[in-house]
């Protein structure tokens, strides 16, 4: 029996993608994979939603242009998702550049997700559960998305392995701390009525 098609939706701002990113997709041990590349200098979430509209896979995996996947990333996420009979799977990842060190997830629990974000955009999910990214959200779009998904009763599983590398550049929105971070958190909490 053949594996189900997985759509990797790769989002880029200027259509210039590091060859290492391409290679990391081409070398995945899971097959079949459909690669959708969506370019746009507008809102990142709008770009992701356009990419989704073009995809056809039973499972989807959103990927940013600064992500390098380990060769077994998609296979391990898919295996655990199907074995645990849940709706999405997520993992740990390594960070290099303006931010560094291992970013670890934790065992899935909806109540703990309301308190802090521990699920990356780079997670595998069943197509049917995707609720679209909110184009009004500028930061923490992964937290916002999975709060939406889990509010509908869907559940996930954590693969406690480092399965990709994220490259951070100075000036990226993800590297901004202080008031910018605090304001971004408050926007998510207000939207989801989290105290």
Secondary structure, DSSP 4 states (H G I P E B T S, - for coil): -PPPPEEEEEEESSS---HHHHHHHHT-SS--EEEEEEE-SS-HHHHHHHHHHH---SEEEEEETTEEE-TTHHHHHHHHHHHHT-SEEEEEEEEEESS-EEE------HHHHHHS----SS-EEEGGG-----TT--S-HHHHHHHHHHHTT--EEEEEEEEEEEEE-TT-GGG--HHHHHHHHHHHHHHTT--
